[in-house]
Amino acid sequence: MKSVKVNYKNVYRKAAGQGGWSKRKLDKTTKWGDFYEFIRGRLRGTETVLDIGTAEGNRFMRLSPYIKRGVGIDIEPEMTKLADKNKRETGAANISFKSMDAKHLVFPIGAFDVITAKHSPINFKEAFRILKPNGWLITQQVCENDKLNLKEAFGRGQDYGKRVGLLLERYRKQANQAGFRNIKVRVSNTPYYFKSKKKLIDFLNKAPTIPAFGKGNDYKILEKFTKRNHTAKGIKSNTSRFLLEMSKG
């Protein structure tokens, strides 16, 4: 078992060069469905919202009609350039984008009603500081056993071999220590099917699941994996996520 350290800056830069992560489509691969649709059901239309790790902004901009104002941040400047371009195309006037490290949130105390973060690191102390009283934070993260059969086939991967639930435990502890209360946890592990071998290769070239995909015997391993996991629905793997909701006060 080999857990590989991922250079996320390189991953984000590469994804930005390929047009970002999403194509404005929903991502209903968890028990709670699409993350931003799930958030939408909790909004009243009066909130100021910060989206951490917003990438090219397409998913966050779907919330534009349901909030007062939104700010999306991403550590990769090329991503926020893409987000600004997409904003001009969609006309989401109440949303802006900034390049910013999630470790150091350059906003005043009590600036936001809601903080969202999908598959992005969080500094819970900083998040607590910039939330208004009774504000809330919601995040979806990738579990250690996500795409497990892929990692087993390659003998390496992101968080491969780490105990399942480790990140969840760490995030919950950090959130509690920062002062968050009413912490709710949801966990989802569902089947996922790549529609074709090309789709799977596209995923491996962009996502950090199998870092440095393409070296050595990777394509031979992929060929065996594809044949072994082929089904009528596609090439089978799994999507494993956890969701944390919490409030300030």
Secondary structure, 3 states (H helix, E strand, C coil): CCECCCCHHHHHHHHHHCCCCCCCCCCCCCCCCCHHHHHHCCCCCCCEEEEECCCCCHHHHCCHHHCCEEEEEECCHHHHHHHHHHHHHHCCCCEEEEECCCCCCCCCCCCEEEEEEECCCCCHHHHHHHEEEEEEEEEEEECCCCCHHHHHHHCCECCCCCCCCHHHHHHHHHHHHHCCEEEEEEEEEEEEEECCHHHHHHHHHHCCCCCCCCCCCHHHHHHHHHHHCEECCEEEEEEEEEEEEEECC
